[in-house]
Amino acid sequence: MEKSFQDHYPESYRHCYGCGPDNDHGLRIKSYWDGDESIADFQPQHYHLAFPGYVYGGLIASLIDCHSTGTAAAAAYRRAGREQGSSPPFRFVTASLHVDYLKPTPMGPPLHLRSRIAEITDKKVIVTTDLLVEGTITARGKVVAVRIPEHLVPEKE
């Protein structure tokens, strides 16, 4: 089975609440390439509730944020012609997150994220992401992801 973007994260970056594969209490999203777009699916649980029948908007923002920063790192590897997980690692943090909530997101069906790279440079990637439920876009996000500054990269990396 294909490894997700997040499965390639070095040990010191595997703890993120949204996408860290080693965070037992986190969302643990998994993102993959689908051609030139990236995708992820997430099944909301009863405790991700905003009000009866609908998903909490903060969860939606977190999913868009972490899927987009993971996509930014994967895109940087692609641009550099390098395999994901190779050193030095490409890791990004959010400089800006904008989410438009287009419709209430119903609780129950899986949430599907689909992202595109709008712009990419050595230090910045702009990612646009749609969140869909059963084919209907309920939220749309734009993330400006910036490469983690060298002084914040753990020494062992």
Buried (B, 14 or more C-beta within 10 A) or exposed (E): EEEBBBBBBBEEBBEBEBBBBEBEEBBBBBBBBEEEBBBBEBEBEEEBBBEEEBBBBEBBBBBBBBBBBBBBBBBBBBBEEEEBBEEEBBBBBBEEBEBEBEEBBBBEBEBBBBBBBEEBEEEBBBBBBBBBBEEEBBBBBBBBBBBBEEEEBEEEE
